[in-house]
């Protein structure tokens, strides 16, 4: 691995055919909301994302 100007490791792009192991990325997300607030927001997102499917199905059922 390369080092940047402060001596920290810098990941260089890895070619999957080079035989090098890929470094696993870990993400930590801080969620200051309560479980109920988070569930409400996720439900709203899922409803909006699937609204077209629901409307299409309702039209099919009405015919």
C-alpha positions in Angstrom: 0.0 0.0 0.0 1.0 3.5 -0.6 1.4 6.2 2.0 0.1 9.8 1.7 2.1 12.8 2.8 1.1 12.3 6.5 2.2 8.7 6.5 -1.3 7.2 6.5 -2.1 4.2 4.4 -3.8 4.9 1.1 -5.7 2.2 -0.7 -4.8 1.9 -4.3 -7.3 0.4 -6.8 -7.2 -3.3 -6.8 -7.5 -5.3 -9.9 -9.5 -8.4 -9.1 -7.2 -10.5 -11.4 -4.0 -9.4 -9.6 -4.4 -11.9 -6.8 -4.4 -9.2 -4.1 -6.9 -9.5 -1.3 -9.6 -6.8 -1.2 -10.0 -4.8 2.0 -13.4 -5.1 3.5 -15.2 -1.8 4.2 -17.1 -1.2 7.4 -19.6 1.6 7.9 -20.9 2.9 11.1 -23.9 5.1 11.0 -25.0 7.2 14.0 -28.8 7.4 14.2 -29.9 9.8 16.9 -33.6 8.9 16.3 -35.7 6.6 18.4 -36.7 3.2 17.1 -40.2 4.5 16.5 -39.1 7.5 14.5 -36.7 5.4 12.4 -39.5 2.9 11.7 -41.8 5.7 10.6 -39.3 7.3 8.2 -38.4 3.9 6.7 -42.1 3.1 6.3 -42.7 6.4 4.5 -39.7 5.7 2.2 -41.0 2.2 1.3 -44.5 3.4 0.7 -43.3 6.1 -1.7 -40.9 3.7 -3.4 -43.8 1.2 -4.1 -46.6 3.6 -4.8 -46.5 2.9 -8.5 -46.8 -0.8 -8.0 -49.7 -0.4 -5.7 -51.6 2.0 -8.1 -50.9 -0.4 -11.0 -52.3 -3.4 -9.0 -55.4 -1.4 -7.9 -56.1 -0.5 -11.5 -55.7 -4.1 -12.6 -58.1 -5.3 -9.9 -60.7 -2.6 -10.8 -60.8 -3.8 -14.4 
